[in-house]
Amino acid sequence: MIVPMKKLSIIVQCKDAAPTIERLRSLGVVHVQHQNVPKGKDISALRDGIALIDRVLEILSIGEFTSQGDSPDSTTSSVNLGQSPELKDWKFSANHIVDAWKRIDQVHEYARGLKDTISTWEPWREFDPDAIRALAKKNIYIKLYQISARDMKKLPHGIIVKKLFVAKGLVHCAVISDTPSQRHGMASPRETDIPFKEFTLPEKGLKELREKLDESERVIQELKGDIQKYTVYCGYFSDLKKSLVKGLEFNEVLNGMGQSGNIAYLNGFIPNYSVKQVIDASKKKQWGIIVSDPSKNDKIPTLVRNPRWVSIIAPVFKMIAIIPGYRELDISLWFLIFFSIFFGMLIGDAGYGVVFFALTLFAQLKFGKKLKDKSVFILFYVLSSCTIIWGALTGTFFGQEWLPTLVKPLIPALRDDKNIQTFCFLLGALHLSVAHIWRAITKLPSIKACAEAGWTLILWGSFFLAKMLILDDSFPAFGKWFFITGPLLVIIFTNPNKNIFKGIGAGLGNLFLNFVNSFTDVVSYIRLFAVGLATVAIADAFNEMAMGIGYNSVLTGAATSLILLLGHALNILLGPLAILVHGVRLNVLEFSGHLNITWSGFSYNPLKEIKEGE
């Protein structure tokens, strides 16, 4: 549920502003709303410092550094803020790391240019460009050309042509002449006489180019070694960043406070359950305080709190970065229920469910101790179990045709495509009906709730209509009453507070805008069947391919096992993508759309102290 909020205003003397912020930070419940745009030299310096440390930590986390020597994780506990004498000037060290990394990029780019030059001139073999330029001073001009074999006859008389090598049908040759012409400020054979591709001499020969390349590689390794030395200070920089973030937050709140004469004031929001805590603190510190209900125009943060078993869905909301508005509804419970069903149907294979369950168990054993919040593991256990259950119901275990004599569906009717599609439409009508029934409950005791009952009837009429149009079932006789009663309720009760003509007009407009959408939304749940079918079809294809080879010998057995392993691994990897595209969509768009949830909220982020381990 979304926790109710109170609006808070605190008034103090300017001299008490900083201690007040410190006290509020220790309380950890006030979401501050700035009265002025926080700005100042201190704020700019702190932001720059945080950005610099972020860049340093990004560089130090690169695999080639963390894989050598002591890892950052192994030193974090032993390196604490202020205990590293080599980093007394942390900005100097941080800038040194960033500059070294920039220098590595520059040398890499220079080395790439050298490699390209070497690659271009290696077929010409070793030669000295300075010697060629020296010959020009003695009226001996040498230029290098690339000429097709048939064009060799077109070269003018009076010059010497030395063929060096042939590549891809082109003759690479040296043209020697005693006649100069000016091109790019250098003596060369006349351009008009030799209209072919000319190679401009490099500044250095291959030997010197290779030496420079080797030198560049040495410089890169030295710079990387220099950066590597700082990986032991990852813990130091992480702690330092936390300190700077804490300072930035403090200064932003202080500079964002309103001020009138010697009075400073701060506005924000607190959860209802924290009101007494803040009032008690205000009495002790003698603050002026006003606690009131937020107005309709206030931008109120959203704090979602649910029972522990429902909150396991929270990682999904964090991953897709959506938050309901303060005055919207929290769909966590229904999201968890239907998302679990969708997950099971979209993956649709008990074997894959066992793999997901095993991977979750492995991840928890390996990383669980490092995470305080274990909800993500519990969520995947639930989702994996739903997949196993659906696979057992349909008799699908690593593909529908795999071991058909041993794996039998618990509900054979679910092996029929028509039955699965009917179930998808039923699930869609049920899911969307929950949305409108919930909206009706929130509107009670207003008679506007009857309009939501009308939309529920329209959804179930759409269910029977979808079966008729798509599955070729007969439309039941009683179904017409869904399309008679439902629209009447919508037209009459959408806006009954206005005069009768305006109210009916509003109801008609609402009906015309959303009637077709209700039908298409119910039909859209057929994606659960289509994607689940595709998953099984891919598994079947790999199974048939593998069984076509068989286990007649060691070689064919190895090939069969490899096909099965790679094929099913690919299918398992594609599964989560289907969940994100379809399973999440049905909750976030279709279901939320019928609840009028726009996901326009922003998180409740109280001013608080940074605790150890956060």
Buried (B, 14 or more C-beta within 10 A) or exposed (E): EBBEBBBBBBBBBEEBBBEBBEBBBEBEBBBBBBBEEBEEEBBEBBBEBBEBBEBBBEBBEEEEBBEEEBBBEBBBEEBEBEEBEEBEEBEEBBBBBBEBBEBBEEBEEBBEEBBEBBEEBEEBEEBEBEEBEEBBEEEBBBBBBBBEEEEEEEBEEEBEBEEBEEEEEBBBBBBBBEBBBEBEEBBBBBEEBBEBEBBEBBEBBBEBBBEBBEEBBEBBEEBBEBBBEBBBBBBBBBBBBBBBBBBBBBBBBBBBBBEEEEEBBBBBBBBEEBBEBBEEBBEEBEBEBEBEEBEEEBEBBBBBBBEEEBBBBBBBBEEEEBBBBBEBBBBBBBBBBBBBBBBBBBBBBBBBBBBBBEEBBEBBEEEEEEEEEEBBBBBBBBBBBBBBBBBBBBBBBBBBBBEEEEBEBEEEEBBEEBBBBBBBBBBBBBBBBBBBBBBBEEBEEEEBBBBBBBBBBBBBBBBBBBBBEBBEEEEEEEBEEBBEBBBBBBBBBBBBEEEEEEBBBBBBEBBEEBBEBBBEBBBBBBBBBBBBBBBBEBBBBBBEBBBEBEEEEEEBEEBBEEBBEEBBEEBBEBBBEBBEEBBBBBBBBBBBBBBEBEBBBEEBEBBBEEEEEE
